[in-house]
Amino acid sequence: MFGGGGMNPRKMQQMMKQMGIDVTELDAEEVVIKTADEELVFSDAQVTRMDAQGQETYQIVGEPETRELGAGDDGDDEAAQAADAIPADDVAIVAQRAGVPEDEAREALEAEDGDLAAAISRLE
């Protein structure tokens, strides 16, 4: 990071803390970087967030898989991801509170970007 050479990692942490730098390891499952031409997909990457005086910097260590944009994109991927992004517990809560079937609750949650209160209001 700073090239501390043979410096003791604990001493390095203390020095960074004194300078107001906070380093956190993130438990990332996947990192995707989209460019104009392609996507770089890091699976099982080591991700570190460094906060120095309010400025956050992320470091990604790993080997990316390169995918061309639009490869395998049939338009249904986005809808499938949106459906997967809504937790089943949220669907059950909205269905119970609004007294509707779960498929209606899921549709309302998707329309309201996962906002439980807004989905319930929409259905009542």
Sequence and secondary structure as in RCSB ss.txt:
>XXXX:A:sequence
MFGGGGMNPRKMQQMMKQMGIDVTELDAEEVVIKTADEELVFSDAQVTRMDAQGQETYQIVGEPETRELGAGDDG
DDEAAQAADAIPADDVAIVAQRAGVPEDEAREALEAEDGDLAAAISRLE
>XXXX:A:secstr
    TT  HHHHHHHHHHTTEEEEEE  SEEEEE SSEEEEEES EEEEEEETTEEEEEEES EEEEETTTT  S
HHHHHHHHHHS HHHHHHHHHHHT  HHHHHHHHHHTTT HHHHHHHH 
